[in-house]
Amino acid sequence: MTAVSPLPPSYRAGWIHYTNVAPILDPLVLPPSVTAITGVPTRMNGALLRGEVDIANISVAEFIRHADRLAALPDFSVSVLGQVYSVNLFHTRPLPQLRRIALTSQSAASVALLEVLLRERGLSPELTRAEGEAQALLAQGFDGVLRIGDSALREWYGVAGPLTPEVSMTRLPHQRGGICVTDLSEEWYRLTGHPFVFAVWAFQKDAPPPPELLQAMRDARRQGIGQLGDISQRHAHKLSLPERVVQHYLWNFRYHLEGPDQRGLNEFAARMLPGHAPLEFLPW
């Protein structure tokens, strides 16, 4: 009787499937050799570092902290030049007067970015982990609340909207009803003039992705960027937001990792963690 060779183990991907990566992940068809799970940023960060997945679109802060163990794809990122709309500090006092800020536990990058921005201003409010919508936490006594992702986008629109046909989304107000919204990506741009890289696709250095997965991701990105209208319509319905808001939100992202993004990433790494291990990327 001929022995049957065991099937090769699957390459395991951990996807953070927020709306901001829909143009890559919505059209993605995984090769047969790849399996995937989804979760919030902190869950996928931990899964990658524990070896439970082999690749993940993780927080850039975790990539920097663990640059001795991780490398990243050379041409993928979630980056923004200016406003991002979904990484927001909601606050009821001017920034220099903030005393207590509630931090989400879902994202390491946004917390690290906030810490850098506060330090650059010479500010040191109390930072406390707390989950919940911005208005609820502000009512509990926090005078600042950091919110990220799809929920932050909805809550920003709750302050800034409605968006009417004759108004540009970039002209919507950042303050209403005693609540101000500070977009952390926009603050980074004002500070440095660089894009901010929120996430990269990182992997354990001893487990680089198979070429067929990388090609599938590149094909999906090309397809998704070409179908922003359809993707925006679908996700606008899920988010209960105007399609125009979601389309502007998505076309605002930089999904490659080009020279300006690399400079922004290196600048943030130097400010966040001086003396970090060199950042490594898969060869082209």
C-alpha positions as CSV (number, residue, x, y, z in Angstrom):
1,M,0.0,0.0,0.0
2,T,1.4,3.3,-1.0
3,A,1.7,5.9,1.7
4,V,-0.2,9.1,1.1
5,S,1.9,12.3,1.6
6,P,0.4,14.7,4.1
7,L,-1.0,17.9,2.7
8,P,1.3,20.9,3.2
9,P,0.3,23.2,6.1
10,S,-1.6,26.3,5.2
11,Y,0.0,29.7,5.3
12,R,-2.1,31.6,7.8
13,A,-3.2,35.2,7.3
14,G,-4.7,37.5,9.9
15,W,-6.8,40.3,8.4
16,I,-8.0,43.5,10.1
17,H,-11.0,44.1,7.9
18,Y,-12.0,47.6,8.6
19,T,-13.5,49.7,5.8
20,N,-10.2,51.4,5.2
21,V,-8.7,48.2,3.7
22,A,-11.9,47.2,1.8
23,P,-10.3,48.0,-1.6
24,I,-7.7,45.3,-0.9
25,L,-9.5,42.7,1.1
26,D,-13.0,42.8,-0.5
27,P,-11.8,41.6,-3.9
28,L,-9.1,39.3,-2.5
29,V,-9.3,35.6,-3.6
30,L,-6.9,33.6,-1.4
31,P,-4.8,30.9,-3.0
32,P,-5.7,27.4,-1.9
33,S,-2.6,27.3,0.2
34,V,-3.7,30.2,2.4
35,T,-6.3,30.4,5.2
36,A,-7.4,33.6,6.9
37,I,-9.0,34.8,10.1
38,T,-10.2,38.4,11.0
39,G,-10.0,40.5,14.1
40,V,-9.4,43.9,15.5
41,P,-5.8,45.4,15.3
42,T,-4.7,44.4,18.8
43,R,-5.9,40.8,18.3
44,M,-4.1,40.4,15.0
45,N,-1.0,42.1,16.4
46,G,-0.9,39.5,19.2
47,A,-1.7,36.6,16.9
48,L,1.2,37.4,14.6
49,L,3.7,37.8,17.5
50,R,2.5,34.5,19.1
51,G,2.9,32.7,15.8
52,E,-0.8,32.0,15.4
53,V,-0.8,33.7,12.0
54,D,2.1,34.1,9.5
55,I,1.1,37.5,8.1
56,A,-1.2,40.3,9.1
57,N,-1.9,43.9,8.3
58,I,-0.8,45.1,11.7
59,S,-0.3,48.3,13.6
60,V,2.8,50.1,12.5
61,A,3.7,50.6,16.2
62,E,3.9,46.9,16.7
63,F,6.0,46.5,13.6
64,I,8.4,49.1,14.9
65,R,8.5,47.6,18.4
66,H,9.2,44.1,17.0
67,A,11.4,45.0,14.1
68,D,13.9,42.4,15.3
69,R,11.4,39.6,14.5
70,L,9.2,41.0,11.8
71,A,9.6,42.2,8.2
72,A,7.0,43.8,6.0
73,L,5.8,43.7,2.4
74,P,7.6,46.4,0.4
75,D,4.6,47.9,-1.5
76,F,1.6,47.7,0.9
77,S,0.5,50.1,3.6
78,V,-2.5,51.9,4.9
79,S,-1.3,55.5,4.8
80,V,-2.8,59.0,4.7
81,L,-1.5,62.4,3.8
82,G,-3.5,64.8,5.9
83,Q,-7.0,63.9,7.3
84,V,-7.8,60.3,7.8
85,Y,-11.3,60.9,9.4
86,S,-11.2,57.6,11.4
87,V,-8.5,58.2,14.0
88,N,-9.9,61.0,16.1
89,L,-9.5,62.6,19.4
90,F,-12.9,63.9,20.6
91,H,-12.5,66.5,23.3
92,T,-14.4,69.2,25.2
93,R,-11.5,71.4,26.1
94,P,-8.6,72.9,24.1
95,L,-5.8,70.4,23.7
96,P,-3.4,72.2,26.2
97,Q,-6.1,71.9,28.9
98,L,-6.9,68.2,28.6
99,R,-6.6,66.3,31.9
100,R,-8.0,62.8,31.2
101,I,-8.1,61.0,27.9
102,A,-9.8,57.7,27.3
103,L,-7.8,55.4,25.0
104,T,-9.1,52.6,22.9
105,S,-7.5,49.2,23.4
106,Q,-8.1,48.3,19.7
107,S,-5.2,50.1,18.1
108,A,-1.5,50.4,19.1
109,A,-0.7,52.8,16.3
110,S,-3.2,55.4,17.2
111,V,-2.2,55.4,20.8
112,A,1.4,55.7,20.0
113,L,0.7,58.5,17.5
114,L,-1.3,60.4,20.2
115,E,1.5,60.0,22.7
116,V,4.1,61.4,20.2
117,L,1.8,64.3,19.4
118,L,1.2,65.1,23.0
119,R,4.9,64.9,23.8
120,E,5.8,67.2,20.9
121,R,3.4,69.8,22.5
122,G,4.8,69.3,26.0
123,L,1.5,67.9,27.2
124,S,1.0,65.0,29.7
125,P,-2.6,64.4,30.5
126,E,-3.7,61.2,32.2
127,L,-4.2,58.4,29.7
128,T,-6.7,55.7,30.7
129,R,-8.0,52.6,28.8
130,A,-11.7,52.8,28.4
131,E,-14.1,51.5,25.7
132,G,-17.3,53.1,24.5
133,E,-18.6,55.8,22.2
134,A,-17.0,59.2,22.5
135,Q,-20.1,61.1,23.8
136,A,-20.7,58.5,26.5
137,L,-17.2,58.6,27.7
138,L,-17.1,62.4,27.6
139,A,-20.3,62.4,29.7
140,Q,-18.5,60.1,32.3
141,G,-15.9,62.8,33.0
142,F,-13.2,62.3,30.4
143,D,-12.4,65.5,28.5
144,G,-10.7,63.6,25.7
145,V,-11.6,60.3,23.9
146,L,-9.5,58.5,21.3
147,R,-11.6,56.6,18.8
148,I,-10.5,54.6,15.7
149,G,-11.9,52.8,12.8
150,D,-15.4,52.5,11.4
151,S,-16.9,53.7,14.7
152,A,-14.7,56.8,14.8
153,L,-15.7,57.6,11.2
154,R,-19.4,57.4,12.1
155,E,-18.9,59.5,15.3
156,W,-16.9,62.1,13.3
157,Y,-19.7,62.4,10.9
158,G,-22.1,62.8,13.8
159,V,-20.2,65.9,14.8
160,A,-19.2,67.2,11.3
161,G,-22.3,66.3,9.2
162,P,-24.5,66.5,7.4
163,L,-22.8,66.6,4.1
164,T,-24.8,68.5,1.5
165,P,-24.2,68.5,-2.3
166,E,-22.8,72.0,-2.3
167,V,-20.3,71.4,0.5
168,S,-16.9,69.7,0.2
169,M,-16.2,67.0,2.8
170,T,-12.9,68.8,3.6
171,R,-14.8,71.9,4.6
172,L,-17.0,70.2,7.2
173,P,-16.7,71.6,10.7
174,H,-14.6,70.0,13.4
175,Q,-16.7,71.3,16.3
176,R,-20.3,71.2,17.2
177,G,-22.3,71.0,20.5
178,G,-19.3,71.6,22.6
179,I,-17.3,68.7,21.1
180,C,-14.1,69.3,19.1
181,V,-12.6,66.6,16.8
182,T,-8.9,66.5,16.3
183,D,-7.8,64.3,13.4
184,L,-4.5,62.7,14.5
185,S,-3.2,62.1,11.0
186,E,-3.8,65.8,10.1
187,E,-1.9,66.8,13.2
188,W,1.0,64.5,12.1
189,Y,1.1,66.2,8.7
190,R,1.1,69.6,10.3
191,L,4.0,68.5,12.5
192,T,6.2,66.8,9.9
193,G,4.8,67.3,6.4
194,H,4.8,63.5,5.9
195,P,2.1,61.0,5.4
196,F,1.3,58.8,8.4
197,V,1.5,55.1,7.9
198,F,-1.0,53.4,10.1
199,A,-0.5,49.8,9.1
200,V,1.8,47.5,7.1
201,W,1.5,43.9,6.1
202,A,4.1,42.2,8.3
203,F,5.2,38.6,8.7
204,Q,7.6,36.6,10.8
205,K,11.1,36.9,9.2
206,D,11.3,33.1,9.0
207,A,7.9,32.7,7.3
208,P,7.7,35.1,4.2
209,P,4.5,34.9,2.2
210,P,4.2,32.6,-0.8
211,P,4.5,34.4,-4.1
212,E,1.0,33.5,-5.1
213,L,-0.5,35.3,-2.0
214,L,1.5,38.4,-2.8
215,Q,0.3,38.3,-6.4
216,A,-3.3,37.8,-5.3
217,M,-3.0,40.8,-3.0
218,R,-1.6,43.0,-5.8
219,D,-4.3,41.9,-8.2
220,A,-7.0,42.6,-5.6
221,R,-5.7,46.1,-4.8
222,R,-5.7,46.9,-8.5
223,Q,-9.3,45.6,-8.9
224,G,-10.5,47.3,-5.7
225,I,-9.1,50.7,-6.5
226,G,-10.8,50.5,-9.8
227,Q,-14.1,49.7,-8.1
228,L,-14.2,52.3,-5.4
229,G,-17.8,53.4,-6.3
230,D,-19.2,49.9,-5.8
231,I,-17.1,49.2,-2.7
232,S,-18.1,52.6,-1.2
233,Q,-21.8,52.0,-1.9
234,R,-21.7,48.6,-0.2
235,H,-19.8,49.8,2.9
236,A,-21.8,53.0,3.2
237,H,-24.9,50.8,3.6
238,K,-23.2,48.8,6.4
239,L,-22.0,52.0,8.2
240,S,-25.3,53.9,7.7
241,L,-23.3,56.8,6.2
242,P,-23.7,58.7,2.9
243,E,-22.0,56.9,0.0
244,R,-20.1,60.2,-0.8
245,V,-18.6,60.2,2.6
246,V,-17.3,56.7,2.4
247,Q,-16.0,57.2,-1.2
248,H,-14.0,60.3,-0.1
249,Y,-12.8,58.3,2.9
250,L,-11.5,55.5,0.7
251,W,-9.9,57.4,-2.1
252,N,-8.0,59.4,0.5
253,F,-5.9,56.4,1.5
254,R,-2.5,55.5,0.1
255,Y,-2.3,51.7,-0.3
256,H,1.2,51.4,-1.6
257,L,4.4,52.1,0.4
258,E,6.1,54.8,-1.7
259,G,8.9,57.1,-0.9
260,P,6.9,59.7,1.0
261,D,5.2,57.0,3.0
262,Q,8.6,55.4,3.8
263,R,9.9,58.8,5.0
264,G,6.9,59.2,7.2
265,L,7.3,55.7,8.6
266,N,10.9,56.3,9.4
267,E,10.2,59.7,11.0
268,F,7.5,58.1,13.2
269,A,9.7,55.2,14.2
270,A,12.5,57.6,15.2
271,R,10.1,59.7,17.3
272,M,8.2,56.8,18.8
273,L,11.1,54.5,19.7
274,P,14.6,55.9,19.3
275,G,17.2,53.2,18.7
276,H,14.7,50.7,17.3
277,A,15.9,47.7,15.3
278,P,16.2,48.4,11.5
279,L,12.9,48.1,9.6
280,E,13.2,45.3,7.1
281,F,11.1,44.7,4.0
282,L,10.6,41.7,1.7
283,P,12.8,42.2,-1.4
284,W,10.9,43.2,-4.6
